[in-house]
Amino acid sequence: MQYFKFFFIVLVVFIGCQPNTKTEPFDLEAAKKVVNTQLDNLHQSSKAKDISFLRNMFTDDGLCLGTDPGEFWDKEQVINVNLHMFEDESMVFDYSIDKREIRFNPDGNSAICVEQFTWNSFSQKIPLRLVTHFININNDWKLDFVSWSLIPLNADLVKLNKALE
């Protein structure tokens, strides 16, 4: 009888200590639509040189990586960089997105977005890749990470390396 009680207690503890890995289902299409809209609004605000949208879009602890290895900016730094770019009359924000992929975390509370485009004001020959990470805070999708990269064609790498000699 003692063994039965012991076995029962061990079984209850074992079952009770199992991690709860179930995630609540989320509406993927609705979330994708909202994040797509946020991305479109982000690009529209850049083209309109509207800093207020960017200021509201970034989380307070957001991180932005520019194309230069030394460009690691917090929220205020990236706001200041954008303000400086917006003040530059020669800087034209004329581009269109060639490719966009959005991948959601299984719980539906975050998404990684990858966009590719050519922005002639930046480089006419080398496309850009913009990687963003959105988190859902009280049903409001905010940016907490942005990374800009130049993505030359592999076939052009030899030419680029020679140009940098």
C-alpha positions as a LaTeX table, in Angstrom:
\begin{tabular}{lrrr}
\hline
Residue & $x$ (\AA) & $y$ (\AA) & $z$ (\AA) \\
\hline
Met1 & 0.00 & 0.00 & 0.00 \\
Gln2 & 2.88 & 2.36 & 0.82 \\
Tyr3 & 4.34 & 1.79 & $-2.65$ \\
Phe4 & 1.01 & 2.65 & $-4.25$ \\
Lys5 & 0.80 & 5.95 & $-2.33$ \\
Phe6 & 4.39 & 6.77 & $-3.21$ \\
Phe7 & 3.81 & 5.92 & $-6.89$ \\
Phe8 & 0.62 & 8.02 & $-6.95$ \\
Ile9 & 2.39 & 11.06 & $-5.42$ \\
Val10 & 5.29 & 10.77 & $-7.89$ \\
Leu11 & 2.84 & 10.47 & $-10.79$ \\
Val12 & 0.86 & 13.55 & $-9.67$ \\
Val13 & 4.07 & 15.58 & $-9.23$ \\
Phe14 & 5.38 & 14.42 & $-12.61$ \\
Ile15 & 2.17 & 15.34 & $-14.44$ \\
Gly16 & 1.81 & 18.63 & $-12.56$ \\
Cys17 & 5.36 & 19.74 & $-13.37$ \\
Gln18 & 5.08 & 19.36 & $-17.12$ \\
Pro19 & 5.66 & 22.65 & $-18.93$ \\
Asn20 & 2.65 & 24.15 & $-20.64$ \\
Thr21 & 3.84 & 24.54 & $-24.23$ \\
Lys22 & 0.46 & 25.18 & $-25.76$ \\
Thr23 & 0.19 & 28.51 & $-27.47$ \\
Glu24 & $-3.04$ & 30.26 & $-28.14$ \\
Pro25 & $-3.89$ & 30.29 & $-31.85$ \\
Phe26 & $-3.71$ & 33.66 & $-33.52$ \\
Asp27 & $-5.16$ & 34.97 & $-36.74$ \\
Leu28 & $-2.16$ & 34.89 & $-39.07$ \\
Glu29 & $-3.87$ & 36.73 & $-41.92$ \\
Ala30 & $-5.10$ & 39.55 & $-39.68$ \\
Ala31 & $-1.67$ & 39.92 & $-38.05$ \\
Lys32 & 0.05 & 39.90 & $-41.45$ \\
Lys33 & $-2.32$ & 42.60 & $-42.69$ \\
Val34 & $-1.56$ & 44.83 & $-39.66$ \\
Val35 & 2.23 & 44.37 & $-39.96$ \\
Asn36 & 2.07 & 45.01 & $-43.72$ \\
Thr37 & 0.20 & 48.22 & $-43.01$ \\
Gln38 & 2.77 & 49.23 & $-40.38$ \\
Leu39 & 5.58 & 48.64 & $-42.90$ \\
Asp40 & 3.76 & 50.61 & $-45.60$ \\
Asn41 & 3.17 & 53.45 & $-43.13$ \\
Leu42 & 6.83 & 53.37 & $-42.11$ \\
His43 & 7.92 & 53.85 & $-45.72$ \\
Gln44 & 5.27 & 56.49 & $-46.37$ \\
Ser45 & 6.38 & 58.45 & $-43.30$ \\
Ser46 & 9.99 & 58.34 & $-44.55$ \\
Lys47 & 8.95 & 59.56 & $-47.98$ \\
Ala48 & 6.90 & 62.33 & $-46.34$ \\
Lys49 & 9.82 & 63.07 & $-43.97$ \\
Asp50 & 7.46 & 62.65 & $-41.00$ \\
Ile51 & 9.56 & 61.93 & $-37.92$ \\
Ser52 & 6.58 & 61.63 & $-35.54$ \\
Phe53 & 5.51 & 58.26 & $-36.99$ \\
Leu54 & 9.02 & 56.84 & $-36.55$ \\
Arg55 & 9.20 & 58.22 & $-33.02$ \\
Asn56 & 5.91 & 56.46 & $-32.13$ \\
Met57 & 6.77 & 53.27 & $-34.01$ \\
Phe58 & 10.00 & 52.45 & $-32.12$ \\
Thr59 & 10.06 & 50.87 & $-28.67$ \\
Asp60 & 12.03 & 52.82 & $-26.08$ \\
Asp61 & 14.73 & 50.13 & $-26.03$ \\
Gly62 & 14.81 & 49.70 & $-29.81$ \\
Leu63 & 18.04 & 49.09 & $-31.71$ \\
Cys64 & 18.78 & 50.23 & $-35.24$ \\
Leu65 & 21.79 & 49.09 & $-37.25$ \\
Gly66 & 22.88 & 51.19 & $-40.20$ \\
Thr67 & 24.88 & 50.09 & $-43.22$ \\
Asp68 & 28.21 & 51.11 & $-41.67$ \\
Pro69 & 29.79 & 48.72 & $-39.11$ \\
Gly70 & 29.89 & 51.52 & $-36.51$ \\
Glu71 & 26.21 & 52.42 & $-36.81$ \\
Phe72 & 24.55 & 50.97 & $-33.71$ \\
Trp73 & 21.81 & 53.43 & $-32.70$ \\
Asp74 & 19.29 & 53.53 & $-29.89$ \\
Lys75 & 15.88 & 55.14 & $-30.40$ \\
Glu76 & 17.00 & 58.75 & $-29.86$ \\
Gln77 & 20.07 & 58.32 & $-32.05$ \\
Val78 & 18.08 & 56.88 & $-34.94$ \\
Ile79 & 15.53 & 59.69 & $-34.59$ \\
Asn80 & 18.37 & 62.24 & $-34.81$ \\
Val81 & 19.92 & 60.48 & $-37.82$ \\
Asn82 & 16.56 & 60.55 & $-39.59$ \\
Leu83 & 15.98 & 64.19 & $-38.67$ \\
His84 & 19.34 & 65.03 & $-40.23$ \\
Met85 & 18.44 & 63.06 & $-43.40$ \\
Phe86 & 15.01 & 64.70 & $-43.58$ \\
Glu87 & 16.62 & 68.16 & $-43.41$ \\
Asp88 & 18.89 & 67.34 & $-46.35$ \\
Glu89 & 17.05 & 68.68 & $-49.41$ \\
Ser90 & 19.13 & 66.49 & $-51.75$ \\
Met91 & 17.94 & 63.30 & $-50.03$ \\
Val92 & 15.02 & 61.92 & $-52.01$ \\
Phe93 & 13.07 & 59.02 & $-50.52$ \\
Asp94 & 11.92 & 57.54 & $-53.80$ \\
Tyr95 & 11.93 & 53.75 & $-53.85$ \\
Ser96 & 9.52 & 50.86 & $-54.03$ \\
Ile97 & 9.73 & 47.51 & $-52.28$ \\
Asp98 & 10.77 & 44.68 & $-54.61$ \\
Lys99 & 10.33 & 41.86 & $-52.11$ \\
Arg100 & 8.77 & 41.52 & $-48.67$ \\
Glu101 & 8.64 & 38.50 & $-46.38$ \\
Ile102 & 7.00 & 38.41 & $-42.97$ \\
Arg103 & 7.52 & 35.54 & $-40.53$ \\
Phe104 & 5.61 & 35.35 & $-37.25$ \\
Asn105 & 6.66 & 33.73 & $-34.01$ \\
Pro106 & 4.32 & 30.77 & $-33.24$ \\
Asp107 & 2.65 & 32.71 & $-30.42$ \\
Gly108 & 1.83 & 35.59 & $-32.80$ \\
Asn109 & 3.43 & 38.24 & $-30.59$ \\
Ser110 & 6.41 & 39.07 & $-32.79$ \\
Ala111 & 7.38 & 39.09 & $-36.44$ \\
Ile112 & 10.55 & 39.34 & $-38.49$ \\
Cys113 & 10.16 & 41.25 & $-41.72$ \\
Val114 & 12.62 & 41.33 & $-44.62$ \\
Glu115 & 12.32 & 43.85 & $-47.45$ \\
Gln116 & 14.53 & 44.41 & $-50.48$ \\
Phe117 & 14.64 & 47.47 & $-52.71$ \\
Thr118 & 16.92 & 49.84 & $-54.59$ \\
Trp119 & 17.05 & 53.40 & $-53.32$ \\
Asn120 & 18.79 & 55.55 & $-55.91$ \\
Ser121 & 19.63 & 58.29 & $-53.42$ \\
Phe122 & 21.66 & 55.73 & $-51.51$ \\
Ser123 & 23.05 & 53.49 & $-54.27$ \\
Gln124 & 21.93 & 53.06 & $-57.84$ \\
Lys125 & 23.80 & 49.78 & $-58.26$ \\
Ile126 & 23.54 & 47.97 & $-54.92$ \\
Pro127 & 20.15 & 46.96 & $-53.51$ \\
Leu128 & 19.28 & 47.37 & $-49.84$ \\
Arg129 & 17.86 & 44.81 & $-47.46$ \\
Leu130 & 15.86 & 46.06 & $-44.50$ \\
Val131 & 15.29 & 43.58 & $-41.67$ \\
Thr132 & 12.85 & 44.63 & $-38.97$ \\
His133 & 11.51 & 42.94 & $-35.87$ \\
Phe134 & 8.06 & 43.87 & $-34.63$ \\
Ile135 & 6.59 & 43.02 & $-31.25$ \\
Asn136 & 2.93 & 43.19 & $-30.35$ \\
Ile137 & 2.43 & 45.40 & $-27.30$ \\
Asn138 & $-1.23$ & 45.67 & $-26.28$ \\
Asn139 & $-2.40$ & 45.09 & $-29.89$ \\
Asp140 & 0.01 & 47.72 & $-31.21$ \\
Trp141 & 2.86 & 46.48 & $-33.40$ \\
Lys142 & 6.10 & 48.29 & $-32.53$ \\
Leu143 & 9.63 & 48.10 & $-33.91$ \\
Asp144 & 12.32 & 46.98 & $-31.51$ \\
Phe145 & 14.98 & 46.13 & $-34.10$ \\
Val146 & 15.95 & 47.46 & $-37.55$ \\
Ser147 & 18.96 & 46.49 & $-39.66$ \\
Trp148 & 19.93 & 48.07 & $-42.99$ \\
Ser149 & 22.30 & 46.16 & $-45.28$ \\
Leu150 & 23.72 & 46.61 & $-48.74$ \\
Ile151 & 23.31 & 43.38 & $-50.70$ \\
Pro152 & 25.52 & 43.37 & $-53.78$ \\
Leu153 & 25.20 & 40.57 & $-56.27$ \\
Asn154 & 27.72 & 37.81 & $-55.64$ \\
Ala155 & 28.97 & 38.32 & $-59.21$ \\
Asp156 & 29.88 & 41.93 & $-58.31$ \\
Leu157 & 31.95 & 41.11 & $-55.23$ \\
Val158 & 35.22 & 40.75 & $-57.18$ \\
Lys159 & 34.67 & 44.18 & $-58.76$ \\
Leu160 & 33.84 & 45.72 & $-55.38$ \\
Asn161 & 36.91 & 44.22 & $-53.74$ \\
Lys162 & 39.14 & 45.53 & $-56.56$ \\
Ala163 & 37.58 & 48.98 & $-56.26$ \\
Leu164 & 38.43 & 49.03 & $-52.56$ \\
Glu165 & 42.14 & 48.20 & $-53.08$ \\
\hline
\end{tabular}
